[in-house]
């Protein structure tokens, strides 16, 4: 990856909000599935859990996304980690080597 610039948590959160907060599927997930009053409350719970507001933030550009992204660890979210018996240790490449997961993600039009 290539470093582009430093950024702030406020800018990162705003980008996150711009991409999800008005999306009916994310609103449904936050309110109906997870029981939060709105998208922002749901996401702020994650912010607090991971101490995101107190971390340093940088923007990078993938130099070779087809090689770099598969090597990244799968995020520490229950919806991802519930797919593994060993939590917080597997990459995206390892995720799709599991036949049932490959089939699930191959049929998910937001991912493939």
N, C-alpha and C positions, 0 to 999 in steps of 0.2 A: 504494500500500500504506500501511497505517496501522501505525505503531510501537506495539507493546503493552508490551514490557518487555525488559530485558537478561536474558541467560541464560548458562550456562556450557557449555563443551565436554562436560563429564561428563553434563549433562542432555540435550544434543543426542544424544550417543552412546547414551545409555540409551533414548531414544525410537526411534532407528534400530534398536537391538538388539531392543526390544519388538516392532517391526513386521516384522522379518526373521529373527531368529536361530532361531526355532522353525518357520519356514515351510519345508516340504519342498522347494519349488522353489528357494529361496535356498540351502538346504543343499546340494542337488544341484549347483547352479551353482558354489558355492564349492569343494566337495570333488571332484566328478566331472569337471566341465568345466575348472575353473581349477587343480585339483590341490592345494588347501590342505587342511590336516588338519581344519579346521572353519570355520564362518562368521566367527567373531571374528578369526582369523588373516588371512583374506582381507580383511576390512574394515579391519583395522589396517594392512595394507599401503597401502591408499588413504589412510588417516589420515596416515601418514608421508609419502607422496608429495606430498600437498597441504598438509602442515604444519597440519592442522586443529586439533590440540590447542593451537596457539599463536596462534590467531586470536580475534578478539572475536566474540561471538555475540549476536544479538538475535532476538526473535520479532516477526513482523509478521502482520497480517491483510490478506488481499486485499480491497481496496475494490470492485474490479470484475474478478473472476477471468477472465471471458471476454475481457476486453481485455488484462489484465496478463500472464497466463501465456503466451499466444502470442508475446508480445514478448520473453520471457526467452530467454537463450542456452541452447542444449542443453549439458548437462554434459560435462566433459572426460574421459569414460569411453570406452574403446575400443569397447565395444558400441554406443554412440551414435555416436561420431565415425567409425566404420568405414563409416557410411552416406553420408558426404560426401567429395567430392574436396578441398574446402578445409576444413581442420580448425579447430575452436574459433572459428567465426565466425558460424554460422547460428542463427537462432531456431527455436522450435518451430513457428511459423507457416510459416517457410521450409521446414522439414522436411516438413510435410504438403502442400506445394505440389508435391513430387516424387511423381508418380503411384504408383510402386511402393511408396514409403514410406507414402503415404496408405492404400493398400490393405492393407499389412501391419498398420498400427496400427488401422485401422478394424475389422479382424478379431481384434484382441487384446482379449479381454474384461476384462483387468486395466487397460486404458487407456481404452477407449471405454465 
